Amino acid sequence: MRKINVFDTTLRDGEQTPGVNLNGKEKIEIARQLERLGVDIIEAGFPASSPGDFQSVKEIAETIKGASITGLARSKTNDIDTAWEALKASAEPRIHVFLATSPIHMQYKLKMTPDEVIEQAVHSVKYAATRFPHVQFSAEDANRSDWAFLVKIIEATISAGASVINLPDTVGYTTPEEISELFEYVITHVPNIDKAVLSTHNHDDLGMGVANSLAAIQAGAGQVECTINGIGERAGNASLEEIAVALQIRSDYYGAKTDLQLSELKRTSSLVSRLTSMNVPGNKAVVGAHAFAHEAGIHQDGMLKHKSTYEIITPELVGATSSAPLGKHSGRHAFKTKLNELGFTGSEEKLKAIFVAFKDLADKKKEVTEDDLFALMADATDELQNAQYELEALQVSYGTTHVPTATIRLALYGGGRIEEAGTGSGSVEAIYNTLGKLTGSHYELKDYRIQSVNGGEDALAEVHVRIESEGIEQSGRGVAHDVLEASAKAYIHAVNRMLNRQQFQGKSKVNS
């Protein structure tokens, strides 16, 4: 069985999803879970793109020791220098250098000749190799590149010190048959290919990201680049969980395996979904809420007689089954043990805050599930520096013959309280109109979504919002037993994140 290295780019390519903006704490939380999942390489970001990205990559490199941490860099010495400063403290420093190789990119974007592209690629790889023990070179838009030219630049960059060569389908254009032929051609025609690992990175614009990734593996790729839940630019990237389970279930066909802890897939998916405010569709393969549901009578009958009649993946394989739920009589020790199992690494102060929220929820729900705990953890561990506002009291008056009215009191950072009342055509609009008065800024509500954490009348409500101000978008989330309270918390969370981001960008401009 060939070992396939899993290169997760959720924190880099995944964060480029429109509307997704993770802060440093959230990135660390995801990186820790990726480490528990067992990914080989975590692409933590693009250090040269912004001071915020540099800092988050640096913190991840200093924190995570169970996976190799890498950062993206253009084929420029300044980018490589910045990446080294961010990554030098990691257990296994690695850099991912890229340069476009397709005719359309070279002519219109780079405005360089093929010979100039090879020269720059070789120079950047040689320079990176003087610092990094592992250098990956990506031929951007490889699948629309001339294959003979690819052979030249791959051979040259391997000779210059690249230990991994990535052939990305940057725009999701190729098909499984075409990508197989490409990888077979490269393996056959590049004389020094045995000195490097071939990697595949596929986007899902035509819905073939996973299929193309598996085809590339079958054709000889030793590394696959993917994201949790398939998030990413445009239609997203190849989905890590789908690739991992396909290799496991069809090991007889692919003859390849990963070192992933598959039982962590569901938890990882749920965490990324909540922190990015991107719902996982119910029919999503492997991690969707209905991935193991059987509605048809014939299916149900077959399942009762023998599960393998209609179930090729068990919920236990991917961690989709919960252990015994907690209740209001559960003690602090059992609660702490459960949170540690779920990957909680916060302070005792945060643990206490989550425990208080858990006890409050347990008084309202008979059983508190893992999904509930994940929601409480995400809600309590989002540490925003100098968060300006905190919900202290909410009163909503609503009736079919009355104008909905909201009265809200907020606690202010540094001390003090403010209170205001407002109306709207509905309860949520009344809340958001009132919060607009309290925060003193106009934020355009771009998206509002509500879902239950679990089914049932006593389910937790989880609200996700996205607001915009002066061309900047920011997301927020709120969790509560009451829908209106969750709606208020989500809006306040988004406003606090917006203010933090604006404050940080202001400081960055001053420092630069």
C-alpha positions as CSV (number, residue, x, y, z in Angstrom):
1,M,0.0,0.0,0.0
2,R,1.5,3.3,-1.1
3,K,1.5,6.0,1.6
4,I,-0.2,9.3,0.4
5,N,0.8,12.5,2.1
6,V,-2.2,14.7,3.0
7,F,-1.5,18.4,2.4
8,D,-4.4,20.4,4.0
9,T,-4.9,23.9,2.7
10,T,-8.0,24.8,4.6
11,L,-6.2,27.7,6.4
12,R,-4.9,29.1,3.1
13,D,-6.9,28.2,0.0
14,G,-9.9,27.4,2.1
15,E,-9.9,30.8,3.8
16,Q,-10.0,32.4,0.4
17,T,-13.7,31.4,0.3
18,P,-15.8,34.5,-0.2
19,G,-17.1,35.8,3.1
20,V,-14.7,33.7,5.2
21,N,-12.3,35.6,7.5
22,L,-10.7,33.6,10.3
23,N,-8.9,35.4,13.2
24,G,-5.7,34.1,14.8
25,K,-7.5,32.2,17.6
26,E,-9.8,30.4,15.1
27,K,-6.9,29.4,12.9
28,I,-5.0,27.9,15.9
29,E,-8.1,26.0,16.9
30,I,-8.4,24.5,13.4
31,A,-4.7,23.8,13.1
32,R,-4.9,21.8,16.4
33,Q,-7.8,19.8,15.1
34,L,-5.9,19.1,11.9
35,E,-3.0,17.9,13.9
36,R,-5.4,15.5,15.8
37,L,-6.8,14.4,12.5
38,G,-3.3,13.4,11.5
39,V,-2.7,15.5,8.3
40,D,1.0,15.4,7.2
41,I,1.3,19.0,6.1
42,I,-0.7,22.1,7.1
43,E,-0.6,25.1,4.8
44,A,-1.1,27.8,7.4
45,G,-1.4,30.8,5.1
46,F,0.4,33.2,2.8
47,P,2.8,35.1,5.2
48,A,3.7,37.9,2.8
49,S,0.1,38.7,2.0
50,S,-0.6,40.7,5.2
51,P,0.7,41.3,8.7
52,G,-2.2,39.3,10.1
53,D,-1.5,36.3,7.9
54,F,2.2,36.5,8.9
55,Q,1.4,36.5,12.6
56,S,-1.1,33.6,12.4
57,V,1.3,31.4,10.3
58,K,4.1,32.2,12.9
59,E,1.8,31.2,15.8
60,I,0.8,28.0,14.1
61,A,4.4,27.1,13.3
62,E,5.3,27.7,17.0
63,T,2.3,25.7,18.3
64,I,1.9,22.7,16.1
65,K,4.6,20.0,16.3
66,G,2.8,16.9,15.0
67,A,2.6,18.1,11.4
68,S,4.8,19.9,9.0
69,I,3.8,23.6,8.6
70,T,4.1,25.3,5.3
71,G,3.4,28.8,3.9
72,L,2.7,29.9,0.4
73,A,5.1,32.3,-1.4
74,R,5.4,33.8,-4.8
75,S,8.6,33.3,-6.7
76,K,10.1,36.3,-5.1
77,T,13.0,36.6,-2.6
78,N,11.0,39.0,-0.3
79,D,8.1,36.4,-0.1
80,I,10.6,33.7,0.7
81,D,12.3,35.7,3.4
82,T,9.0,36.6,5.0
83,A,7.9,32.9,4.9
84,W,11.2,31.9,6.6
85,E,10.6,34.4,9.4
86,A,7.1,33.0,10.0
87,L,8.0,29.3,9.7
88,K,11.6,28.9,11.1
89,A,10.3,27.9,14.5
90,S,8.3,25.0,13.2
91,A,9.3,21.4,13.7
92,E,9.8,20.8,10.0
93,P,9.9,24.1,8.1
94,R,8.6,23.9,4.6
95,I,7.8,26.4,1.8
96,H,5.4,26.3,-1.1
97,V,6.7,28.4,-4.0
98,F,4.5,28.9,-7.1
99,L,4.7,30.4,-10.5
100,A,2.3,30.2,-13.4
101,T,3.2,28.0,-16.4
102,S,0.2,28.1,-18.8
103,P,0.5,30.2,-21.9
104,I,-2.5,32.3,-21.0
105,H,-1.0,33.1,-17.5
106,M,2.5,33.7,-18.8
107,Q,1.3,36.0,-21.6
108,Y,-1.4,38.0,-19.8
109,K,-0.6,37.9,-16.1
110,L,3.1,37.5,-15.8
111,K,4.0,39.1,-19.2
112,M,7.1,36.8,-19.3
113,T,8.5,34.4,-21.9
114,P,8.7,30.7,-21.1
115,D,12.5,30.9,-20.7
116,E,12.1,33.8,-18.2
117,V,9.6,31.8,-16.2
118,I,12.0,28.8,-16.0
119,E,14.8,31.2,-14.9
120,Q,12.7,32.8,-12.2
121,A,11.4,29.5,-10.9
122,V,14.9,28.0,-10.7
123,H,16.2,31.1,-8.9
124,S,13.4,31.2,-6.4
125,V,13.7,27.4,-5.6
126,K,17.5,27.6,-5.2
127,Y,17.1,30.6,-2.9
128,A,14.4,28.8,-0.8
129,A,16.5,25.7,-0.6
130,T,19.3,27.6,1.2
131,R,16.9,28.0,4.2
132,F,14.1,25.4,4.0
133,P,14.8,21.7,4.2
134,H,11.6,21.1,2.1
135,V,10.8,23.2,-0.9
136,Q,7.6,22.6,-2.9
137,F,7.3,24.1,-6.3
138,S,3.8,24.6,-7.9
139,A,3.4,25.0,-11.6
140,E,0.2,27.2,-11.4
141,D,-2.4,26.2,-14.0
142,A,-0.4,23.1,-14.8
143,N,-3.4,21.4,-16.5
144,R,-3.6,24.1,-19.1
145,S,0.1,24.2,-19.6
146,D,2.2,22.8,-22.5
147,W,3.3,19.4,-21.3
148,A,6.7,19.6,-23.0
149,F,7.3,22.9,-21.2
150,L,6.2,21.4,-17.9
151,V,8.8,18.7,-18.3
152,K,11.5,21.4,-18.7
153,I,10.5,23.4,-15.7
154,I,9.9,20.4,-13.4
155,E,13.3,19.0,-14.3
156,A,15.0,22.3,-13.7
157,T,13.3,23.0,-10.3
158,I,14.0,19.5,-9.0
159,S,17.7,20.1,-9.9
160,A,17.5,23.5,-8.1
161,G,16.3,21.8,-4.9
162,A,12.6,21.2,-5.1
163,S,11.6,18.0,-3.2
164,V,7.8,18.2,-4.1
165,I,6.4,19.2,-7.4
166,N,2.7,20.2,-7.5
167,L,0.6,20.1,-10.7
168,P,-2.5,22.1,-9.7
169,D,-5.7,22.3,-11.7
170,T,-6.0,25.9,-10.6
171,V,-9.3,26.6,-12.4
172,G,-11.0,23.2,-12.1
173,Y,-10.7,22.6,-15.9
174,T,-9.4,19.0,-16.3
175,T,-11.0,15.6,-16.3
176,P,-9.9,12.4,-14.5
177,E,-8.7,10.8,-17.8
178,E,-6.7,14.0,-18.7
179,I,-5.1,14.3,-15.3
180,S,-4.1,10.6,-15.3
181,E,-2.4,11.1,-18.7
182,L,-0.6,14.2,-17.5
183,F,0.9,12.6,-14.4
184,E,1.9,9.5,-16.4
185,Y,3.5,11.7,-19.0
186,V,5.5,13.7,-16.3
187,I,6.6,10.5,-14.6
188,T,7.8,9.0,-17.9
189,H,9.5,12.1,-19.4
190,V,11.1,13.9,-16.4
191,P,14.5,12.2,-15.9
192,N,15.0,13.2,-12.3
193,I,11.4,12.7,-11.2
194,D,12.5,10.0,-8.7
195,K,14.0,12.8,-6.6
196,A,10.7,14.5,-5.9
197,V,7.2,13.7,-4.8
198,L,4.4,14.6,-7.2
199,S,1.4,16.4,-5.7
200,T,-2.1,17.1,-7.0
201,H,-4.3,20.1,-6.1
202,N,-7.7,20.2,-7.7
203,H,-10.5,22.8,-7.7
204,D,-14.1,21.8,-8.1
205,D,-15.4,24.2,-10.7
206,L,-16.8,21.3,-12.8
207,G,-17.6,19.1,-9.8
208,M,-14.6,16.8,-10.4
209,G,-12.2,17.9,-7.7
210,V,-12.3,14.7,-5.8
211,A,-12.4,12.5,-8.9
212,N,-9.4,14.3,-10.4
213,S,-7.5,13.9,-7.1
214,L,-8.1,10.2,-7.0
215,A,-7.2,9.8,-10.6
216,A,-3.9,11.6,-10.0
217,I,-3.1,9.4,-7.1
218,Q,-3.8,6.3,-9.2
219,A,-1.5,7.7,-11.8
220,G,1.4,8.2,-9.4
221,A,0.8,11.3,-7.2
222,G,2.3,10.8,-3.7
223,Q,0.7,13.9,-2.2
224,V,-2.9,15.2,-2.3
225,E,-3.8,18.8,-1.5
226,C,-7.4,19.4,-0.2
227,T,-9.5,21.2,2.3
228,I,-12.0,20.3,5.0
229,N,-15.6,20.3,3.6
230,G,-14.1,21.2,0.2
231,I,-14.1,24.9,0.9
232,G,-12.0,27.3,-1.1
233,E,-12.0,29.7,-4.1
234,R,-15.1,29.8,-6.3
235,A,-16.6,26.3,-6.2
236,G,-14.0,25.2,-3.7
237,N,-11.3,22.5,-3.5
238,A,-11.2,18.8,-3.5
239,S,-12.8,17.6,-0.2
240,L,-10.3,16.0,2.2
241,E,-12.9,13.8,3.9
242,E,-14.2,12.4,0.6
243,I,-10.7,11.5,-0.6
244,A,-9.6,10.0,2.7
245,V,-12.6,7.7,2.9
246,A,-12.5,6.8,-0.7
247,L,-8.9,5.6,-0.3
248,Q,-9.9,3.6,2.8
249,I,-13.1,2.0,1.4
250,R,-11.6,1.3,-2.0
251,S,-8.1,0.4,-0.9
252,D,-8.5,-2.7,-3.1
253,Y,-8.7,-0.5,-6.2
254,Y,-6.3,2.4,-5.4
255,G,-3.7,0.5,-3.4
256,A,-3.0,3.6,-1.4
257,K,-3.6,4.8,2.1
258,T,-3.2,7.8,4.4
259,D,-2.2,8.1,8.1
260,L,-5.4,10.1,8.9
261,Q,-7.4,9.3,12.0
262,L,-10.7,8.9,10.2
263,S,-12.7,9.0,13.4
264,E,-11.8,12.7,13.7
265,L,-13.3,13.6,10.3
266,K,-16.8,14.5,11.6
267,R,-15.4,16.6,14.4
268,T,-13.1,18.4,12.1
269,S,-15.8,19.1,9.6
270,S,-18.1,20.5,12.3
271,L,-15.4,22.8,13.7
272,V,-14.5,24.2,10.3
273,S,-18.2,24.6,9.5
274,R,-18.9,26.6,12.6
275,L,-15.8,28.8,12.5
276,T,-16.2,29.7,8.9
277,S,-20.0,30.1,9.1
278,M,-20.4,27.7,6.2
279,N,-23.1,25.1,6.6
280,V,-22.4,21.5,5.5
281,P,-25.2,20.4,3.2
282,G,-27.2,17.5,4.6
283,N,-26.5,15.3,1.6
284,K,-22.7,16.0,1.7
285,A,-20.8,12.8,1.3
286,V,-19.1,11.4,4.5
287,V,-19.9,14.3,6.9
288,G,-23.4,15.5,5.9
289,A,-26.2,15.1,8.5
290,H,-28.0,12.6,6.2
291,A,-24.9,10.8,5.0
292,F,-26.0,7.7,6.9
293,A,-29.8,8.1,6.8
294,H,-32.0,5.6,5.0
295,E,-35.5,6.8,4.0
296,A,-36.7,4.3,1.4
297,G,-38.5,1.3,2.8
298,I,-36.5,-1.2,0.8
299,H,-33.3,0.3,2.1
300,Q,-34.5,0.2,5.7
301,D,-35.6,-3.4,5.3
302,G,-32.2,-4.3,3.9
303,M,-30.4,-2.4,6.7
304,L,-32.4,-4.3,9.3
305,K,-31.4,-7.6,7.7
306,H,-27.7,-6.8,7.1
307,K,-26.1,-3.3,7.2
308,S,-23.8,-4.0,4.3
309,T,-26.8,-4.2,1.9
310,Y,-26.9,-0.4,1.7
311,E,-24.1,0.9,3.9
312,I,-20.5,1.0,2.6
313,I,-19.3,3.5,5.2
314,T,-20.2,3.2,8.9
315,P,-20.9,6.3,11.0
316,E,-18.3,5.0,13.5
317,L,-15.6,5.1,10.8
318,V,-15.8,8.9,10.5
319,G,-16.8,9.7,14.1
320,A,-20.4,10.5,13.2
321,T,-21.7,8.7,16.3
322,S,-21.7,10.4,19.7
323,S,-20.8,8.7,23.0
324,A,-23.1,8.9,26.0
325,P,-24.5,12.5,26.2
326,L,-24.1,14.7,29.3
327,G,-27.0,15.9,31.4
328,K,-27.7,18.3,34.2
329,H,-26.3,15.9,36.8
330,S,-22.9,15.5,35.1
331,G,-20.1,16.8,37.2
332,R,-17.2,19.1,36.4
333,H,-14.7,16.3,36.0
334,A,-16.8,14.4,33.5
335,F,-17.4,17.6,31.6
336,K,-13.7,18.5,31.5
337,T,-12.8,15.0,30.4
338,K,-15.4,15.2,27.6
339,L,-14.1,18.6,26.4
340,N,-10.5,17.3,26.4
341,E,-11.7,14.4,24.2
342,L,-13.2,17.0,21.8
343,G,-9.8,18.8,21.6
344,F,-10.4,21.7,24.1
345,T,-7.1,23.3,25.1
346,G,-8.3,26.6,26.6
347,S,-7.6,28.1,30.0
348,E,-9.4,27.2,33.2
349,E,-11.2,30.5,33.0
350,K,-12.6,29.5,29.6
351,L,-13.4,26.0,30.9
352,K,-15.4,27.6,33.7
353,A,-17.3,29.8,31.3
354,I,-18.2,26.8,29.1
355,F,-19.2,24.8,32.1
356,V,-21.6,27.6,33.3
357,A,-23.1,27.7,29.8
358,F,-23.4,23.9,29.8
359,K,-25.2,23.9,33.1
360,D,-27.6,26.6,31.9
361,L,-28.3,24.5,28.7
362,A,-28.7,21.3,30.7
363,D,-31.5,22.9,32.7
364,K,-33.3,23.4,29.4
365,K,-32.4,20.2,27.5
366,K,-32.6,16.7,28.7
367,E,-29.4,15.6,27.0
368,V,-26.4,17.7,25.8
369,T,-24.7,16.2,22.8
370,E,-21.2,16.5,21.3
371,D,-22.6,19.0,18.7
372,D,-24.0,21.1,21.5
373,L,-20.6,21.1,23.3
374,F,-18.8,22.0,20.0
375,A,-21.2,25.0,19.6
376,L,-20.6,26.1,23.2
377,M,-16.9,25.8,22.8
378,A,-16.8,27.8,19.6
379,D,-19.0,30.4,21.3
380,A,-16.9,30.7,24.4
381,T,-13.4,30.4,23.0
382,D,-13.6,33.1,20.4
383,E,-11.2,35.5,22.2
384,L,-11.4,38.9,20.5
385,Q,-8.9,41.5,21.6
386,N,-10.7,44.5,23.1
387,A,-14.2,43.3,22.1
388,Q,-16.2,46.5,22.3
389,Y,-19.6,45.1,23.1
390,E,-21.2,42.3,25.1
391,L,-24.9,41.4,25.3
392,E,-26.1,42.0,28.8
393,A,-29.9,42.1,28.5
394,L,-32.4,41.6,25.7
395,Q,-36.2,42.2,25.8
396,V,-38.4,41.7,22.7
397,S,-42.0,42.6,22.5
398,Y,-44.0,41.0,19.6
399,G,-47.6,40.5,18.7
400,T,-49.6,40.1,15.5
401,T,-51.3,43.5,16.1
402,H,-48.3,45.3,17.6
403,V,-45.1,46.7,16.2
404,P,-42.1,44.5,17.2
405,T,-39.9,46.3,19.7
406,A,-36.5,45.4,21.1
407,T,-34.8,46.8,24.2
408,I,-31.2,45.9,24.6
409,R,-28.5,46.7,27.1
410,L,-24.8,46.2,26.2
411,A,-21.7,46.1,28.4
412,L,-18.8,48.2,27.0
413,Y,-15.2,47.2,26.9
414,G,-13.4,49.1,29.7
415,G,-16.5,49.5,31.7
416,G,-19.9,51.1,31.4
417,R,-23.3,50.2,29.8
418,I,-25.5,51.5,27.1
419,E,-29.2,50.8,26.6
420,E,-31.5,51.5,23.7
421,A,-34.9,50.5,22.2
422,G,-36.0,50.2,18.6
423,T,-38.6,48.8,16.3
424,G,-38.8,46.8,13.1
425,S,-41.1,44.9,10.8
426,G,-40.1,41.7,12.6
427,S,-38.4,40.7,15.9
428,V,-35.0,40.2,14.3
429,E,-35.2,43.4,12.4
430,A,-36.1,45.2,15.6
431,I,-33.1,43.7,17.3
432,Y,-30.7,44.7,14.5
433,N,-32.1,48.2,14.2
434,T,-31.6,48.6,18.0
435,L,-28.1,47.3,17.8
436,G,-27.4,49.7,14.9
437,K,-28.3,52.6,17.2
438,L,-26.2,51.2,20.1
439,T,-23.0,50.7,18.0
440,G,-23.4,54.0,16.2
441,S,-22.5,52.5,12.8
442,H,-24.4,51.4,9.7
443,Y,-23.7,47.8,8.8
444,E,-25.4,46.3,5.8
445,L,-26.7,42.8,6.6
446,K,-25.5,40.7,3.7
447,D,-26.6,37.3,5.0
448,Y,-28.6,35.8,7.9
449,R,-28.9,32.1,8.5
450,I,-30.4,30.1,11.3
451,Q,-30.1,26.4,12.1
452,S,-30.6,24.0,15.0
453,V,-27.5,22.4,16.4
454,N,-29.5,19.2,16.9
455,G,-33.1,18.2,16.1
456,G,-35.9,18.5,18.6
457,E,-37.9,21.3,20.2
458,D,-35.2,21.9,22.8
459,A,-32.4,22.3,20.3
460,L,-29.8,25.0,20.5
461,A,-30.2,27.7,17.9
462,E,-27.1,28.7,15.9
463,V,-27.2,31.9,13.9
464,H,-24.7,33.1,11.3
465,V,-24.6,36.6,9.9
466,R,-22.4,38.5,7.5
467,I,-22.3,42.3,7.6
468,E,-20.5,44.8,5.4
469,S,-19.1,48.3,6.1
470,E,-17.1,50.4,3.6
471,G,-16.5,47.4,1.3
472,I,-15.3,45.1,4.2
473,E,-17.3,42.0,5.0
474,Q,-17.2,40.2,8.4
475,S,-19.0,37.2,9.6
476,G,-20.4,36.5,13.1
477,R,-22.1,33.6,14.9
478,G,-24.2,33.3,18.0
479,V,-25.4,30.3,19.9
480,A,-28.3,30.2,22.4
481,H,-31.3,28.3,23.4
482,D,-33.4,31.2,22.2
483,V,-33.4,32.1,18.5
484,L,-33.6,35.9,19.2
485,E,-30.8,35.8,21.7
486,A,-28.6,33.9,19.2
487,S,-29.5,36.4,16.6
488,A,-28.4,39.3,18.8
489,K,-25.2,37.5,19.8
490,A,-24.3,36.8,16.1
491,Y,-24.7,40.4,15.1
492,I,-22.6,41.7,18.1
493,H,-20.0,39.1,17.3
494,A,-19.7,40.3,13.7
495,V,-19.5,44.0,14.8
496,N,-16.8,43.2,17.3
497,R,-14.8,41.3,14.6
498,M,-15.3,44.2,12.2
499,L,-14.0,46.7,14.8
500,N,-11.0,44.5,15.6
501,R,-10.2,44.1,12.0
502,Q,-10.4,47.8,11.3
503,Q,-8.3,48.6,14.3
504,F,-5.7,46.1,13.3
505,Q,-5.6,47.4,9.7
506,G,-5.2,50.9,11.0
507,K,-2.2,49.9,13.1
508,S,-0.7,48.0,10.2
509,K,-0.9,51.1,8.0
510,V,0.8,53.2,10.7
511,N,3.6,50.6,11.2
512,S,4.2,50.3,7.4
